[in-house]
Amino acid sequence: MVLWLTTFAFSFVSAMVPFLPIEIYILGAAAEADTPTEAWVYGFAAGAGATVGKIIWYEAARRSIDSPWVQKKLMKPKTRAAFERWTERMDGRPVFSVVLMFVSAAAGVPPLLAMAAVAGLLKMPRWLYIPTVLAGRTVRFGLLFLGVDFALH
């Protein structure tokens, strides 16, 4: 139980502080996973912590879109064009949005921190964003825990 809570907490902090990678933590913590089931449980704990952290980034971006600073930035033609391009790609295309967010959460490309901000700015529905990020992060971290567990046993 302690490792589950520690994994959740470290993952949350890692999601908030980009230069603190959870993957390094997993390399050490995975030695405690004695079975594949435990590896997936710890992967879920890491995925849940990361998701909560990314929800904060998402909400910050979502609420900032109406701020004078962001509106000023959107007055620049290049920035406005990029924003409109992303809006066009994601708006009304929930499957595209979910696939892109899942790939970002599971593979890290494009970086999830950036995609959390994009999803917030474009107001991707929370009911799509949250489970997609949770699933992607759980897959990523569960496979990391499994890989290390497999290598050690």
N, C-alpha and C positions, 0 to 999 in steps of 0.2 A: 504493500500500500504506500509506503514511504517513497519508493522509487517512482510509482505512478504519479504521485503529487509533485515530486521533485522534477520529473520529466515535463509535466504540464507547466509548472512554474518557469523552468528554464526555457522551454519553448515559447512561452508567452513573452518573456523578456527578450529572447532572440528575435522574435517578430517585431518588437518595438525598436530594437537597437540593431541596425543592419550589420554592423561589424562584429557581432557576437554570434558565430554560426552554431546552430543546434547540431549540425552533423558531427562536429568534434565531440560534443557531449555524448552523442549516441555511440560513437566508437568506444567510449569508456563504459557507458551504462549498459550496453548490449551484453556484456559479460554476465549480467545478472539474469538475463532471459534464458531460462532452462528449457523451454519448449517453444515450438512455433506459435502456439496460442499466446504465450506470454509476450513474445516478440510483437505480435499484432496488438495486444493490449497496450504495450508501451508505445507502439507506433500510433495508436489511437490517442493516447494521452498527449503525445507530442503534436499530433495533428490538431487536437482540440485547443491546446495552448496557442499554437501558431494561428489558428483561425480567430480566436478571441483578439489576439494582437493585431491581425490584419483587419478585423472589423473596425478597430479604432482608427487605423489609417484610412479605411474606406469612408467612415463617417466624417472624419476631419475634411477629407476632400469633398465629400458630398455637401457639407455645410459651407465650404469655402467658395463654391462656385459663384455665389451671389455677392461675395465680398468685393469692395472697391478695388483691392489689390489685384484679384484675379480678373475682374472685368477690365482693368487697365491693361493687363497682360494680353487679354483676348482682343484688344484693339489693334495689336500688331498683326499685320496681314499674314505673316508666316505662322504665327501661333494660332490665329483664327482658322487658317486653312487646315492645320494639323488637327485642331479640335473638331472641326466640321467633318474631316475625313474619318476620324474615329467615331464620331456620332453616327455618321452614315453607315459605317461598317457594323455597328452594334445595335443601333436603334431598330426595333422591330424584327430583329434576327436573334431570338433567344438561343437557338441552337448554336449559332456561331459564337455568341458571347459565352455560353457554358463551355463549349469545347476549348476556346481560347483560355478561359480562366482555369479550367481543369489542367490543361497542358502546362500553364504557368505554375500552378500549385504543385503539380506532380514532378515536372522536369526542371522548373526554375528558369525556363526560357519562354517568353520574356520574363524578366525578374518579377516575382509576385508583388514586391513592394510597389513597383511602378504600376502594375496592373490593378492593384488595390486602389491606388489613387485614380487611375483612369476609370475604373468601375464606379467609384464614388462620384467623380466629376460628371460622368455620363448618366448617373443615377440608375445604374443597373439595379433591377429589383432585388431587395434583400433576400427574398425567398428563393432566388436563384443563386445569388452570390454566396451566401453562407454555406449551404450544403455542398456546393461545388468546391469551394476552397477546403472544407473539412474533408471531403472525399479525396481530393488530390493530395493534400498534405498527409493524410493517413496512409495512402498508398506509398508515397515517397518515404515516409519515416518508417512505416512497417517493413518495407523492403530493405531499408538500411539496417534495422534491427535484425531482420531475418538473415541478411547477408553476413553480418558480423557474428551472429549466433552460429550460423552454419560453419563459418571459418574457424570458430573457436571449438566447436564440438565435432 
